[in-house]
Amino acid sequence: MECASEIYHSSEYSRLLNKKLMQQHVPVSGSIELTRSCNLKCIHCYFGRSGKDARKSKAELNTNQWKQVLDEITESGCLFLLMTGGEPLLRNDFLEIYTYAKQKGLLITLFTNGTLISDNIVNHFKKYPPYTIEITVYGSTPETYERITGSKVAYHQCISNINKLLNSKIRVKLKTILMKPNRHEFFDIKKMAKSYDVGFRSDACIFGGIDGSKAPLSLRVSPKEAVDVEMADEEHIHSWTDFYQRMKHIKPDNTLFQCGAGITNFHIDAYGSLQPCLISTHMKYNILQDGGFIKGWKDLMPKIREEKASGDILFCNQCEKRSLCGYCPAFFALENGSTNQRAGYLCEIGKYRYEKIINYKQNKL
């Protein structure tokens, strides 16, 4: 016998629902940057300067302003909300904003470095559980943690707080950013997640700074190493092969953004700027000064869908590896200063993923 939950979680239901939401332009999923401040000074951070300096630059949204934002996004149809930073837990009013969002019915994912999770916060999460908490783990030793974050205590704080959350039955996922300073500990980080029996994901695509800085790019591992690590186990190769088989016959149109940015997804930064996604900063709408989220969503976001691919990235529409590279105009802009100029790093990622898939398929014959 079918029940509502079984229907909701079926892939066919999800596909049809997503199609309907896209057709009706419902902002069902969004992210809010509660603060740009951070207690760590990570060498790869795409903000391009310390959180302390960022906080001084201009005023971030206050408690009541964030509550107004939450009112408007839920009125517009938002259901899934990511709270991120900086480090969101640095805000003294974090629990007040979080609780208000929970009471609005939002399913909340929290991105955190895991170092500031007090007993009070854990108890609050037990009362008002998040959908999930994603904690970035930068290494498997204090030494690597210090090299990346600048903190001698961050490793021990993070590990202690992961245990604290899991012991309280709060849903946790771990993730890491593969880069030169932690490449030697990647598989130990992965084993850590397995030992906790929690979800794990990783990424090697370090961004340039949103201030134009290219310094973080020197920390990247090569595209080949990134793919070798990513596909070191058969499960991941199989997943990518299956994805490629499903996507390779789908021909993209000539719109610049091919994802949900500006259709069903949005991002609001710490200063009240509405933009298509977290890293897409080329088109913004100030919701405090220009009329609020609802007006911004109706007026600005459709313009994202009107942007057409041109110049260099027209090549992407003809590329057989397009579904494998992580095509992203926002990434292109951070990399090259233009949304219409391909990022060579992503092209190489797509190339090596394609080679892995072809070899995998041949070995299965």
C-alpha positions in Angstrom: 0.0 0.0 0.0 1.4 3.4 -0.9 1.5 6.2 1.6 2.2 9.9 1.2 5.9 9.7 2.4 6.6 6.9 -0.1 5.2 8.9 -3.0 7.0 12.1 -1.9 10.4 10.3 -1.8 10.0 8.5 -5.1 12.3 9.7 -7.8 9.4 10.2 -10.2 7.5 12.4 -7.8 10.6 14.5 -7.1 11.2 14.9 -10.8 7.6 16.0 -11.5 7.6 18.3 -8.5 10.8 20.0 -9.5 9.6 20.5 -13.0 6.4 22.2 -11.7 8.4 24.4 -9.3 10.7 25.5 -12.1 7.8 26.2 -14.4 6.2 28.4 -11.7 9.4 30.0 -10.7 9.0 29.1 -7.0 12.1 29.9 -4.8 11.9 26.6 -3.0 15.5 26.5 -2.0 17.8 29.2 -0.7 20.8 30.1 1.3 21.5 32.9 3.7 24.9 34.2 4.7 24.2 35.1 8.3 27.7 36.7 8.7 30.9 37.1 6.8 32.9 37.0 10.0 34.8 33.8 11.0 36.8 32.7 13.9 39.2 30.9 11.6 41.6 32.3 9.0 41.5 29.6 6.3 44.2 30.0 3.6 41.7 29.1 0.8 38.8 31.3 1.8 37.0 32.8 -1.2 36.1 36.0 0.8 39.7 37.0 0.2 40.2 38.7 3.5 39.8 37.9 7.2 36.3 37.8 8.7 37.3 40.4 11.2 38.1 42.9 8.4 35.0 42.0 6.5 32.8 42.7 9.6 34.3 46.2 9.9 33.6 47.1 6.2 29.8 47.6 6.5 26.8 46.6 8.7 25.4 43.1 8.4 21.7 42.5 8.6 20.4 42.6 12.2 18.0 40.2 13.9 14.8 41.8 12.9 15.9 42.3 9.3 16.7 38.6 9.1 13.3 37.8 10.5 11.7 40.0 7.8 13.7 38.1 5.2 12.5 34.7 6.6 8.9 36.0 6.5 9.2 37.0 2.9 11.0 33.9 1.6 8.5 31.5 3.3 5.6 33.6 1.9 7.2 33.1 -1.5 7.4 29.3 -1.2 10.8 28.6 0.3 11.1 25.2 2.1 14.8 24.3 2.1 17.1 26.8 3.7 20.9 26.7 4.1 22.4 28.9 6.8 26.1 29.6 6.1 28.8 32.2 6.7 31.6 33.0 7.5 30.8 31.1 10.7 27.1 31.4 11.5 27.5 30.5 15.1 29.6 33.6 15.7 26.3 35.6 15.8 25.0 36.2 19.3 21.5 36.0 17.9 22.1 32.8 15.9 19.7 30.7 18.0 17.0 33.4 17.8 17.2 33.6 14.0 17.5 29.8 13.7 14.5 29.2 16.0 12.4 31.7 14.1 13.2 29.9 10.8 12.3 26.6 12.3 9.0 27.9 13.5 8.3 29.2 10.0 8.5 25.5 8.9 11.8 25.7 7.0 14.0 22.6 6.7 17.4 24.0 7.7 20.9 22.8 6.8 23.7 24.5 8.7 27.2 24.9 7.3 29.7 25.3 10.1 33.4 24.7 10.9 32.2 22.9 14.0 34.4 24.7 16.5 31.8 26.8 18.3 29.1 24.2 19.1 28.4 24.7 22.8 26.3 22.5 25.1 23.6 25.1 25.0 23.5 25.0 21.1 23.4 21.2 21.2 20.5 21.2 23.6 18.7 23.7 21.4 19.3 21.5 18.4 17.8 18.6 20.3 14.6 20.6 20.8 14.6 22.1 17.3 16.5 19.6 15.1 18.1 20.9 11.9 17.6 18.9 8.7 21.3 18.3 8.8 24.6 20.0 10.0 27.5 19.9 7.5 30.9 20.2 9.2 34.0 20.9 7.1 37.0 18.8 8.3 40.3 20.3 7.1 42.6 17.5 8.1 43.1 14.4 10.3 45.8 15.9 12.5 46.1 19.2 14.5 49.2 20.1 12.5 47.3 20.2 9.2 44.4 21.9 10.7 46.6 24.7 12.0 48.3 25.1 8.7 45.0 25.6 6.9 42.9 27.4 9.5 45.6 29.3 11.5 44.2 27.8 14.7 46.1 25.5 17.2 42.8 24.3 18.8 40.4 24.1 15.9 41.0 20.4 15.3 40.3 19.3 18.9 37.3 21.6 19.1 35.8 20.2 15.9 36.3 16.5 16.7 34.9 17.0 20.3 31.8 18.8 18.9 31.2 16.2 16.2 31.1 13.6 19.0 28.8 15.8 21.0 26.3 16.2 18.2 26.3 12.5 17.3 25.9 11.5 20.9 22.8 13.7 21.0 21.4 12.0 17.8 21.7 15.1 15.7 22.2 14.4 12.0 25.7 15.3 10.9 27.5 15.1 7.5 31.2 15.7 7.1 33.0 17.2 4.1 36.4 18.4 3.1 38.1 20.5 0.6 41.0 18.6 -1.1 44.0 20.9 -1.5 47.8 20.6 -1.4 48.1 21.1 2.3 45.8 18.2 3.2 46.1 15.9 0.2 48.2 13.4 2.3 45.3 13.1 4.8 42.3 13.0 2.5 41.7 9.2 2.9 42.1 9.5 6.7 39.4 12.2 6.7 37.2 9.9 4.6 37.8 7.0 7.1 36.9 9.4 9.9 33.5 9.9 8.3 33.0 6.2 7.9 34.0 5.5 11.5 31.2 7.9 12.5 28.8 6.3 10.1 27.9 9.7 8.6 27.7 11.0 5.0 30.8 12.4 3.4 31.6 14.5 0.4 34.5 16.4 -0.9 35.5 19.0 -3.5 38.7 20.1 -5.1 37.4 23.2 -6.9 38.8 26.0 -4.8 37.4 29.4 -5.9 39.3 32.6 -6.5 38.4 35.3 -4.1 35.2 37.3 -4.6 37.5 40.4 -4.2 39.4 39.3 -7.3 42.2 37.6 -5.5 43.8 34.6 -7.2 45.9 33.5 -4.2 43.6 30.6 -3.2 44.1 29.0 -6.6 47.7 28.1 -5.8 46.4 25.6 -3.3 44.6 23.5 -5.8 45.7 20.0 -6.6 46.0 19.1 -10.3 42.7 18.2 -12.1 44.1 14.6 -12.6 44.9 14.2 -8.9 41.5 15.6 -8.0 39.7 13.0 -10.2 42.0 10.2 -9.1 41.1 10.9 -5.5 37.4 11.4 -6.3 37.1 8.1 -8.2 39.4 6.0 -6.0 36.5 3.7 -5.1 34.2 1.9 -7.5 31.1 3.4 -6.0 32.0 6.9 -7.2 33.0 5.7 -10.7 29.7 3.8 -11.0 27.8 6.9 -9.8 29.5 9.2 -12.4 29.0 6.6 -15.1 25.3 6.3 -14.4 25.0 10.1 -14.3 26.8 10.5 -17.6 24.7 7.9 -19.3 21.5 9.7 -18.2 22.8 13.2 -19.1 24.8 12.7 -22.3 21.9 12.9 -24.7 20.4 16.0 -23.2 21.1 19.0 -25.4 21.4 22.3 -23.5 19.8 25.4 -24.8 21.6 28.7 -25.1 20.8 30.2 -21.7 23.9 31.0 -19.7 22.9 29.5 -16.4 21.8 25.9 -16.8 21.2 25.2 -13.1 18.4 26.3 -10.7 20.0 29.6 -9.9 17.3 32.3 -10.3 14.6 29.7 -11.1 14.1 27.8 -7.9 17.3 28.8 -6.0 18.5 32.0 -4.4 21.2 33.4 -2.1 21.1 36.4 0.3 24.4 37.7 1.6 25.2 39.1 5.0 24.4 42.7 3.8 21.1 42.0 2.2 22.0 41.5 -1.4 19.9 38.9 -3.3 21.8 37.0 -5.9 21.3 33.8 -8.0 23.6 31.7 -5.9 26.3 31.9 -3.2 29.2 32.6 -5.6 27.3 34.4 -8.4 27.9 38.1 -7.6 27.7 39.7 -11.0 24.0 40.5 -10.6 22.6 41.7 -7.2 19.4 43.3 -5.7 19.5 45.0 -2.4 16.4 43.7 -0.6 16.7 46.4 2.1 16.8 49.4 -0.2 15.1 48.3 -3.3 11.8 46.8 -2.1 12.3 43.5 -0.3 12.8 39.8 -1.3 9.4 39.3 -3.1 10.0 42.3 -5.4 13.6 41.3 -6.0 12.7 37.7 -6.9 10.0 38.9 -9.4 12.1 41.7 -10.9 15.7 40.7 -10.8 15.9 36.9 -10.9 14.2 36.4 -14.3 16.9 38.5 -15.8 19.3 35.7 -14.9 17.4 33.4 -17.2 17.5 35.9 -20.0 21.3 35.9 -20.1 22.6 33.9 -23.1 25.7 32.0 -23.6 28.2 33.7 -25.9 31.8 33.8 -26.9 34.1 31.1 -25.5 31.5 29.0 -23.7 29.4 28.4 -26.8 32.0 25.5 -27.2 30.6 24.0 -24.0 27.2 23.3 -25.6 28.9 21.0 -28.2 31.2 19.3 -25.7 30.5 15.6 -25.0 32.0 16.0 -21.5 29.8 18.9 -20.6 27.8 17.0 -17.9 31.1 15.9 -16.2 33.0 19.2 -15.8 30.8 21.1 -13.3 29.9 23.8 -15.9 29.2 26.9 -13.8 29.2 30.5 -15.2 29.6 31.9 -11.6 32.8 29.8 -11.2 34.0 31.1 -14.6 33.5 34.7 -13.4 35.6 34.1 -10.3 38.2 32.3 -12.4 38.4 34.7 -15.4 36.4 37.8 -14.6 33.8 36.8 -17.2 30.8 34.4 -17.1 31.3 33.7 -20.7 34.9 32.4 -20.6 35.5 28.8 -19.8 37.6 27.7 -16.8 40.4 25.5 -17.9 40.5 23.7 -14.6 36.9 22.5 -15.0 37.6 21.5 -18.6 40.4 19.3 -17.3 38.3 17.9 -14.6 35.7 16.9 -17.2 38.4 15.3 -19.4 39.8 13.1 -16.6 36.3 12.1 -15.4 35.4 11.1 -19.0 38.6 9.0 -19.3 37.8 7.2 -16.0 34.2 6.4 -17.2 35.4 5.1 -20.5 38.0 2.8 -18.8 35.4 1.7 -16.3 32.9 0.7 -19.0 35.5 -1.1 -21.0 36.7 -3.1 -18.0 33.1 -4.1 -17.4 32.7 -5.7 -20.8 
